[in-house]
């Protein structure tokens, strides 16, 4: 039987994102949700999905909002105003061969977000990963904290390459940024893939758009498209009639 994990990232990013994720959780296909513990709307987002059978992970964020640690301790991660550097700044530096993230400083902030995650949810993260930026050093820092606290940190890839995790083959699909993105087609492609040895991880970014997201995020319309697809009764019924097992990170 084909195993598919459908995950929603960015809980806490904004109220609009929280509302969109909550709707997809209630619809039933989303059972793994990544929490951005540093964001002002994180607590309200966790509250919106409280009581549902959801596997919560730490979606560690160093490119939106303000850090939870003292900005003076993490100068490589923040702007002069004390907010995080933007993903664009990390990306452009990385393209030029400059990884501006200091590993030790990143560990400080990741630890702070880990402690806040536990306060928000009352438990340790069921999985542990990062809000996407271009930085090898960020991944190193995540691995340090994951090992320190014995957290589940599956490998990541944005190129659909096969990944190995505890002897199991994983493949991540993140199509949300594609300009001609059709979430129905993307998810159906994974469901219809006949290779049962591969566990598919479909990374979605569902959410409704509000002024904050329109101001700070380059990912906008496709978020709404994913809410529509993940809440569509016909799509939900079609998936449940296929020979697939919908899993969470607890089953990895």
Secondary structure in CASP SS format (residue, H / E / C, confidence):
PFRMAT SS
TARGET T0000
AUTHOR 0000-0000-0000
METHOD secondary structure of the structure
MODEL  1
X C 1.00
X E 1.00
X E 1.00
X E 1.00
X E 1.00
X E 1.00
X E 1.00
X E 1.00
X E 1.00
X E 1.00
X E 1.00
X C 1.00
X C 1.00
X C 1.00
X H 1.00
X H 1.00
X H 1.00
X H 1.00
X H 1.00
X H 1.00
X H 1.00
X H 1.00
X H 1.00
X H 1.00
X H 1.00
X H 1.00
X H 1.00
X C 1.00
X C 1.00
X C 1.00
X C 1.00
X E 1.00
X E 1.00
X E 1.00
X E 1.00
X C 1.00
X C 1.00
X C 1.00
X C 1.00
X C 1.00
X C 1.00
X H 1.00
X H 1.00
X H 1.00
X H 1.00
X H 1.00
X H 1.00
X H 1.00
X C 1.00
X C 1.00
X C 1.00
X C 1.00
X C 1.00
X C 1.00
X E 1.00
X E 1.00
X E 1.00
X E 1.00
X E 1.00
X E 1.00
X C 1.00
X C 1.00
X C 1.00
X C 1.00
X C 1.00
X E 1.00
X C 1.00
X C 1.00
X C 1.00
X C 1.00
X H 1.00
X H 1.00
X H 1.00
X C 1.00
X C 1.00
X C 1.00
X C 1.00
X E 1.00
X C 1.00
X C 1.00
X C 1.00
X C 1.00
X E 1.00
X E 1.00
X C 1.00
X C 1.00
X H 1.00
X H 1.00
X H 1.00
X H 1.00
X H 1.00
X H 1.00
X H 1.00
X H 1.00
X H 1.00
X C 1.00
X C 1.00
X C 1.00
X C 1.00
X C 1.00
X C 1.00
X C 1.00
X H 1.00
X H 1.00
X H 1.00
X H 1.00
X H 1.00
X H 1.00
X H 1.00
X H 1.00
X H 1.00
X H 1.00
X H 1.00
X H 1.00
X H 1.00
X H 1.00
X H 1.00
X H 1.00
X H 1.00
X H 1.00
X H 1.00
X C 1.00
X C 1.00
X C 1.00
X C 1.00
X C 1.00
X E 1.00
X E 1.00
X E 1.00
X E 1.00
X C 1.00
X C 1.00
X C 1.00
X C 1.00
X C 1.00
X H 1.00
X H 1.00
X H 1.00
X H 1.00
X H 1.00
X H 1.00
X H 1.00
X H 1.00
X H 1.00
X H 1.00
X H 1.00
X H 1.00
X H 1.00
X H 1.00
X C 1.00
X C 1.00
X C 1.00
X C 1.00
X C 1.00
X C 1.00
X C 1.00
X C 1.00
X C 1.00
X C 1.00
X C 1.00
X C 1.00
X E 1.00
X E 1.00
X E 1.00
X E 1.00
X C 1.00
X C 1.00
X E 1.00
X E 1.00
X E 1.00
X E 1.00
X E 1.00
X E 1.00
X C 1.00
X C 1.00
X C 1.00
X C 1.00
X C 1.00
X C 1.00
X C 1.00
X C 1.00
X C 1.00
X H 1.00
X H 1.00
X H 1.00
X H 1.00
X H 1.00
X H 1.00
X H 1.00
X H 1.00
X H 1.00
X H 1.00
X C 1.00
X C 1.00
X C 1.00
X C 1.00
X C 1.00
X E 1.00
X E 1.00
X E 1.00
X E 1.00
X E 1.00
X E 1.00
X E 1.00
X C 1.00
X C 1.00
X C 1.00
X C 1.00
X C 1.00
X C 1.00
X H 1.00
X H 1.00
X H 1.00
X H 1.00
X H 1.00
X H 1.00
X C 1.00
X C 1.00
X C 1.00
X C 1.00
X H 1.00
X H 1.00
X H 1.00
X H 1.00
X H 1.00
X H 1.00
X H 1.00
X H 1.00
X H 1.00
X H 1.00
X H 1.00
X C 1.00
X H 1.00
X H 1.00
X H 1.00
X H 1.00
X H 1.00
X H 1.00
X H 1.00
X H 1.00
X C 1.00
X C 1.00
X C 1.00
X E 1.00
X E 1.00
X E 1.00
X E 1.00
X C 1.00
X H 1.00
X H 1.00
X H 1.00
X C 1.00
END
